[in-house]
């Protein structure tokens, strides 16, 4: 599979995964794929894509809960947030809202 990944977004997601706890490294990086409306799960030890999860249109922002149990993906094109369970790599909820389409949505956990 070939995915076009935004360099800055990929770097930011990877670094945020690594910085959560300086004593433990994240097992996975969560990268949005705007062109295919999916999110890729990348194993950081093997640098391989282990899952591709369909999300809303125009996925952009990524946030991971402190306990690594959920990933939140902001979908700029569908004005929504996809909530992904990291144990199953499946969307467990979609939050529809009044996200401003002229700005990139931001999630703070």
Secondary structure, DSSP 8 states (H G I E B T S, - for coil): ------HHHHHHHHHHHHHSBTTB--SEEEEEETTTTEEEEEETTTTEEEEEEE-STTEEEEEE-TTSSEEEEEETTTTEEEEEETTTTEEEEEEE----TTS------
